[in-house]
Amino acid sequence: MSRASSTQPAPTPFVRLFGRYLREQGLPVTQQREAVAEVVFGTAEHLSVDDIERRLRESGERIGKATIYRTLDLLVRSRLVAEHDFGEGFKRYEHRLSRQPEHEHLICLECGGVTEFRSPEVRVVEKRIREEFGFEPSRHKLEIYGLCATCREAGVTLDEDGLTCPIETI
């Protein structure tokens, strides 16, 4: 599917911002890069490379994983997209141009779902740290791992003993 096609919408303002970043870096603005950026900026979800590849294919785009990875690297370097490692063995990406630029994450250990929430208490902790230690926080990351309501309702439980070492000690 060609971007020049009359059925293709014009790039969103966020994609145009990414294009400006690419030009400032002396890099070409390609149709493939724009398509990847459209997918990332088109959702509030935390997408994996596989999620992005699937959405591109669903829209008729045939873009390889290597191009997706390279484009995501550029999006992260542009500071328009955040890269997250929630311990799943792969990274997830979310754009940073949301209405809630500062937010925390709840990560379900069963289904891998990620829920965003805001915590004004984190700002209180940052202020206390600033006053108590003279440390100026510039950013924070709060991730809480557990089970989402859907998984709990399905009967999933977690071992209350925490992690144990599979090697017995004497």
C-alpha positions in Angstrom: 0.0 0.0 0.0 1.5 3.3 -1.0 1.5 6.4 1.1 0.8 8.4 -2.0 -2.5 6.6 -2.4 -5.6 8.8 -2.0 -6.9 6.4 0.6 -4.0 7.0 2.9 -4.5 9.7 5.5 -2.0 12.5 5.9 0.6 11.9 8.6 -0.5 12.9 12.1 1.1 15.9 13.8 3.2 13.4 15.9 4.5 11.7 12.8 5.3 15.1 11.2 7.2 15.9 14.4 9.2 12.7 14.0 9.9 13.6 10.4 11.3 16.9 11.5 13.6 15.1 14.0 14.8 12.8 11.2 15.5 15.7 8.8 17.4 17.5 11.7 19.5 14.4 12.0 20.2 14.3 8.3 18.1 11.1 7.9 15.6 10.3 5.3 11.8 10.4 6.1 10.7 7.1 4.5 7.2 5.7 4.1 8.2 2.7 6.3 9.4 5.0 9.1 6.2 7.0 8.9 4.1 3.8 8.9 5.8 2.5 12.1 5.4 5.8 13.8 1.7 6.0 12.8 1.1 2.7 14.6 3.0 3.8 17.7 1.4 7.2 17.9 -2.0 5.8 17.0 -2.6 4.0 20.3 -2.2 4.5 24.0 -1.2 0.9 24.4 2.3 -0.4 25.2 3.2 -2.2 22.0 5.8 -4.9 21.3 7.6 -5.3 18.0 5.3 -8.2 17.2 2.2 -6.0 18.0 3.5 -3.3 15.7 4.3 -5.8 12.9 0.9 -7.4 13.2 -0.9 -4.0 13.0 1.2 -3.0 10.0 0.3 -6.2 8.2 -3.4 -5.7 9.0 -3.2 -2.3 7.3 -1.5 -3.8 4.2 2.0 -2.8 5.0 4.9 -5.3 4.6 7.7 -4.0 6.7 10.3 -6.3 8.2 11.2 -6.5 11.8 14.7 -5.1 11.3 13.1 -1.9 9.9 10.7 -1.8 12.8 13.5 -2.2 15.3 15.6 0.5 13.6 12.6 2.9 13.5 11.8 2.3 17.1 15.4 3.0 18.0 15.1 6.4 16.2 11.7 7.1 17.9 13.3 6.4 21.3 16.4 8.6 20.5 14.0 11.4 19.4 12.5 11.2 22.9 9.0 11.0 21.4 8.7 7.3 22.4 9.5 5.5 25.7 11.0 2.0 25.8 9.9 -0.3 28.6 11.2 -3.6 29.8 8.5 -5.2 32.0 10.5 -8.4 32.4 8.7 -10.3 29.6 11.8 -11.0 27.6 11.0 -8.3 25.1 10.5 -4.5 25.1 7.3 -2.5 24.8 7.0 1.0 23.4 4.6 3.8 24.1 4.6 7.3 22.8 5.4 10.1 25.3 2.9 12.6 23.8 -0.1 11.6 25.8 -2.3 13.6 28.0 -0.7 11.9 31.0 3.0 12.3 30.4 3.8 11.2 33.9 2.2 7.9 34.9 2.9 4.7 36.6 2.4 1.1 35.4 0.6 -2.0 36.8 1.9 -5.1 35.1 -0.1 -8.4 35.3 2.2 -11.4 35.7 -0.3 -13.7 34.2 -1.6 -12.0 31.0 1.1 -9.4 30.6 -1.5 -6.6 30.5 -0.3 -3.1 31.4 -2.5 -0.6 33.1 -1.5 3.1 33.5 -2.4 5.1 36.6 -1.4 8.4 38.1 -0.1 8.7 41.6 0.2 12.2 43.2 1.9 10.5 46.1 5.0 10.0 43.9 5.3 13.8 43.6 5.1 14.1 47.4 7.9 11.5 47.7 10.0 13.4 45.2 9.5 16.7 47.1 10.5 15.0 50.4 13.7 13.6 48.7 14.5 17.0 47.4 14.1 18.6 50.8 15.7 15.8 52.9 18.7 14.9 50.7 19.1 18.0 48.5 18.7 15.6 45.5 16.9 17.0 42.4 14.8 14.2 40.8 14.5 14.5 37.0 12.3 11.5 36.4 11.0 8.4 38.0 9.7 4.9 37.1 7.1 3.0 39.2 6.1 -0.4 38.2 3.9 -2.6 40.3 3.7 -6.3 39.4 0.8 -8.6 40.4 -2.5 -9.9 38.9 -5.1 -7.9 37.1 -8.7 -8.2 38.1 -9.6 -10.3 35.1 -6.9 -12.9 35.9 -7.8 -12.9 39.6 -11.5 -13.5 38.6 -10.4 -16.4 36.4 -8.9 -18.0 39.6 -5.2 -17.3 39.0 -3.2 -16.9 42.2 0.4 -16.1 43.0 2.6 -18.1 45.4 2.7 -16.0 48.6 6.1 -17.3 49.5 7.8 -15.2 46.8 10.6 -16.6 44.6 12.6 -19.5 45.9 15.9 -20.9 44.6 15.5 -24.2 42.8 18.8 -25.3 44.2 18.6 -26.7 47.7 21.2 -25.6 50.2 22.4 -27.6 53.2 
